[in-house]
Amino acid sequence: MAARWTDEGLAQGGVPVYQSGPNAGMRIPRNELTWRNSDGDVIPSHELTYEHLNPVVEHWNSTGYNSDRTTRNDFYNNSDHMEPMTRSENSSGGARMGVTYRQDTGPNYSCS
């Protein structure tokens, strides 16, 4: 995420690390980076969260309800399909969708 969505990561061409000083080579903490959303707006680190580009509810309704836990976890944790945004934007986005989770599970569903 930091390589793609921060000024420092873009400038360094990868995961941002300190370039000099006692922490040289160590990753720069999340709260010290300049995060930007897909519009290029700066997101203050205290408001930073991540949103799935393909909403989790849509994944569940189309695939997740009928897949194993590993498949669901892989989707949920794949940061290539997320973007940073503020907490308030993330909360209101889900509410505006008006989509609900299906309540059934398919024959290939597993909890483990």
N, C-alpha and C positions, 0 to 999 in steps of 0.2 A: 504494500500500500504506500509506504513512504517513498519508495523509488519513483512511483508514478504520480503521486498527488501532492508532493511537497516541492517547494522551490529548491531546497537543498538536494533532494534526491534527483531531480531533473538536472541540476547543475553538475552533479557528480556522476550521473549516468547509472545509478543503482542505489542500493540501500545507503542512506547518508551516514557518514562516519566523521568524527572529528579529524581534521586534517593536520593539526599540530597540537602542541601542549602535552600535558601529562596524560590526557585521554586519547591521544592520537591513535587512530585505527578502531576505536570503540564506537559502537552505534550511538547516534545522537538520540536522546530520549524524545519521545513523542511530543511532550509539552514544550520542547525547545525548537520544534520545526515550524515552518510556515506552510500550513495546509491550505489547499485550494479545492473548491468544488469544480464540477464540470463546466461552470460558467466562468471560472477563473477568480471567483470571489474568495477572499481570505476567510477562513473559518477559525475563530479563536479556539485554542486547544481545550479550554474548559467547557466548550460547547460541542466538541467534536464527537461524532459517532459515525457509523458506516451503514449504508443502505444497500441492499441487494438490488442490482439493476433489473433482474427478474424477481419480482416479489416472492417471498417465501410461501405465501398463501397460494399463489398460482402454481408454484412447483409442487406443493402438497396436493392440490386438486388435480393436477395432470399426471404426476409421477410418484410423488412421495407416499401417497396413500397405499401404493402397491409396490413398495421397494423396501430393501433391507436398510438397517440403521446405517451401515457404512456408506451406502449411496446417498442417503439423506444428509449425513454429516459432511460428506465430500462436497455436496452442493452448498450447504450452509457455510462452510469454512473456506470456500474458494474465493480468495480476495481479488482474483482477476475479474470477478463479476460483481464487484462492489465499488461504491464511490463514497467519499467523505461528504458529510453534510452536518448541519447543526441538529441538536437533539429535537428542537421544536419542529423543524422541517420533517424530520424522520417520523415523528409522532403524527403530525397532521397528514402526511402522505398516506399512511395506512388507513386513516379514518376516511379520507376522501375517496379511496378506492371503492368502498361499498361492497367488497367481496368477502364472503365468509368461507371458513374451512369446511370442506365436506366431512361428514361424520363417520363414514364407513372406511373400512380398510379392505384392500384387495388380497387375493390368494398368495401373493408374493411378499406381503408385508411381514416384517419381523422386528421385534424390539431389540434384538441383540446382534 
